[in-house]
Amino acid sequence: MSDYSDPSAGEPEEFDSGDFDAIVQRSHPRIRAYIAGMGIATHEVDDVAQDVYLEYYKNMAKKPAEVVPERWLKGIARNLCLNHIRKTARRGRLHREAITEMLCDAESSLERTSSQTPIHHALEGCFDKLPDDSRQLLSMKYEQDLSSKAMAAALASTAEAVRVALYRIRASLRNCVASALAQEGGA
């Protein structure tokens, strides 16, 4: 293989537009390697290479006669790679900022919604009315995320007894919340 960047390597220095395919065939592997060497992600190398050849084709008439096509292509590749890197960095920064803003909005919206709903107030009121042992069971189940078996071991009981107790506590809370909401709606 000859070196296109060296005009004395025996390659013609100028190609007409009919030789575009030949230029692509001869230079494509080296241009792709050059683009990859510039730090472009592997899955994007072909896209950037295509843009390089498209730009070259559009501006073939502007290439000085004394410049070998591969040298001109490498200049185009360098410029397009730098633009691609800047664009990708800017896009990544904008995405991160947008995601952060969306998460902050969602969190504040959830905080407002959860603290303002009548169901939330009714549930808090009903939970406060429960006996201490019932609140402890709910805390173990939903805050500590313990299994019935683990809860039974901690309370010196059986897993079945814990599940039945939880069922009854949830039913009691459901009835209390429904009653509180009905009273609030009728008030």
N, C-alpha and C positions, 0 to 999 in steps of 0.2 A: 504494500500500500504506500502511496506517495503522500507527502505532507502538503496539504493545500495552502498552508500559511506561508510556504516557502515558494516564491515564484520561480526559483531556479530548479524546482523539482521536476520539470519537464511537463507539467500540466498546462493547458492553455489558460491564459490569464483572463480571458473574457468569454462569456457564453452568451449566445443569443437566447431569446425567449423559448425557442424550440428545444434548448438544452436544459430547461428547468427540471425535467424528470431525471435527467442524468445527474444534475447537481444534487437533487434530493437523494437519489440512490447512493451516491458517493459519500455524501456528508452526513446523512441521517444518524448513523450510530454515534459518530463523534459529537454531533450537536446534542443528541439526547444525553450523552455522558456529560457534556459540558453543562447542560441545564441541571442535571442531577447533582453535579459538583457545586453548583451555585446554591444548593440547599433546598431545592424545590422537592416537595413530597413525591414519592415514587408514583402514586396514583395520579399525579397532576403533570408529570413530565410530558406525556404524549400531548396533552392539551396545549401546553406552552410551546412545544416543538411545532405543533400545527400552526399556532399563531406566528411563530418565527417565520415559517415558510410562506405563510399567507402575506405577511408584511414584506418579505423579500420579493415575492411575486408582484405585489402592487408597486414596488419601488425599484424594480430591476434597472430601469433606465437611469436612476440616480447613482448607481454604483460606479465609482471611478474605474476606468479601464485598467489601471495599474494594480487594483486591489483584487486579490483572489477571492472567489465567492465564499469559501469557508470562513475567511477572516471577516467578511462583511456579515455573514450569518451569525458568527460569534458575537459581533457587536450588537446586532439586533437581539440575540438571545440574552446578552447581558442586560440590556435595557429592559426587555420584557420581564426577565426574572426579577430585577429590582422592583419594577412596578408591581409584579405579582406578590412579592414578599410584603411590600408596603400595604397593598390592598388587603391581603390576608390578615396581617397584623391589625389593621384598622377594623376589619370586619369582626375579628375575634374580640377586640376591645369593646366594640359596640354591642356585640352579643352578650358579653359578660355584664356590661352596664345595664342592658335591657333586662336581663334575667334577674339581676340584683334588684332592680327597681320593681319588677313584677312580683318578686318574692316579698319584698317589703310591703308593697301594696296589699298583697294577699294576706300577709300576716296581720297587718293593722285592720284589714277588713274583717278577718276572722275574729280578731279580738273584740271589735265593735259589735259584730253580729252575735257572738257567743255571750257577751256580757249584757246584751240588751234584749234578748228574746224572752218572752214570757215563760216559755218552757224551762229555760235556764233558771230563772228566778224561782219557779215552782219546784224544780228539782232540788235546788239548793235548800229551799225551805223544808221540803220533805226529808231530805237527807239529814238536816239538823235535828229533826224530830225523832229520828231513829235511835234506838238504844245503842249504847257504846259497843256492845259485842257485835251488833249488826253492822255498824260503821266499820269496825275492825275487819270483819269478813269481806266487806266490799273493798276496803283499802287493800287487803291482801290479794284479792282477785284482780282488781283493775289498776291499782297503782303499782303494786309489786309484781303483778303478772304471774302469780303462783298457780300451780295446778291444784286440783282438789286434793290430790294425794299429799302434796307438800303442805297445804293448809291443814289437813287433817293431822299430820304429824306434829305440826307446830301447836295445834290446839288439843292434842291428845283425844282425837275423835276418829271417826271413820270417814273415808272419802265420800261415801254415799250420804252420810249425815250432813256433810258440808254442802254437797250439791242440792240436797233438799232444802237446807237452810237458805242457800243463795236463791233458789227458786222462789221461796216464800218472801224473802226480802225484796226481790225484784217485783213480785206481784204486788206487794204492799206499796212500794214506791210508785208503780204504775197507777194504782188506784188513787193514791194521794195526789199525784201530779194531775190526773184527770179531774179530780175533785177541785183542786186549786185553780185549774184553768177554767172549769165550768163556773166557779164562783167569780173569777176575774172577768169572764165574759158576760156574766149576768149583772155585774156591778156597774 
